[in-house]
């Protein structure tokens, strides 16, 4: 059966039906998925069973893959796969455990942030029949387009600083248990400057890039004004009108276009409730 794409109600997301990601895809199928990814930003595939090499093959349809800077959480055989998990072995996390806490755009703290990410769910926590550890995505394009014209004119052209180190400092200041960056990892991820609003490389749509997780301040603006504007943009971007909440099931694959989205993993679970996912990251280009 030919794959079907069914858009969700709302500003973001679509389900992809009748496709087996463990099998190679024809060129026409790949083109339809790339078009849908650019258009809907988040694509959801249910009931998949894919081995790591099959996951990598599918991920590469969308571009080159990155190796995450947090090398202690990479797959032992396939370093392009980042393990996301709260599971402990011998007292150490087998994957990155704090993949949440703040709304963020993946790797916006790098000079060249990722174009997109893909998650494959293997273990999902539950309590009383309810799924835990769900994920919210926001359409930064829909949020930008809903801003008053005067606000769009104000923020267009502004620059902001993005920092991984300051995200970890924020976690510490908030009293959140978190992993520590090594000195080498800090050296690899110096603060960078990107636009407040970025442009999608394929569609030309514009979206709000500044995010709670990685943005520290707006360049050239007094601190109080900078923080007030950032908070206003963060609150606006994550309004329910612009968001989709994914209730995870084992076998789900969710991929998102990092250019025009932010996301938040809901941290409402703890061991012995286990969460285990594999993630690939697609190389992007410098925001403009």
RAKABEL-V750498 format. One line per field, one symbol per residue. ss: DSSP state (a for helix, b for strand, c for the rest). phi: phi as a letter, one per 40 degrees, with the letter a starting at -180 (. if undefined). burial: # if it has 16 or more other C-alpha atoms within 10 Angstrom, else .. A space follows every 50 residues. Layout:
BEGIN
ss->???
phi->???
burial->???
END
This chain:
BEGIN
ss->cccbbbbccccccbbbbcccccccccaaaaaaaaaaaaaacbbbbccccc caaaaaaaaaaaccbcccccaaabcccccccbbbbccbbccbbccbcccc cccbcccccccccccbbbbbbbbccbbccbbcccbbbbbaaaaaacccaa aaaaacccbbbbcaaaaaaaaaacccccccccaaaaaacccbbbbcbbbc cccccbbbccccccbbbbccccaaaaaaaaaaaaaaaccaaabbbbcccc ccbbbbbaaabbbbbccccccccccbbbbbbbcccccc
phi->.ccbbbccchcagacbbgabccbdbcdcccccccccdccbgbbbbcfbbb cdccccdcdccbicbcbcccccbcdcbbcccccbabcbbfgbccaccbca gbcabdfcccdbcccabbbbcbbbcbafgbcbgcbbbbcccccccccddc cdcccdgcbbcbacdcccccdcccgccacbccdcccccbccbbbccbbbc cbbgcbaccdadcbcbaccgbddccdcccdcccccccbcdcbbbbcccbd gcbbbbcccbbbaacccbaadccbbabbbbbccbacca
burial->....#.#...#######.#.##..........#..###########.### .#..#####.##..#####...###...#########.....#######. .##########.##############....##############...... ....#...##########.##.................#.########## #...###############......#..##..##.###...#####.### ################..#...############..#.
END
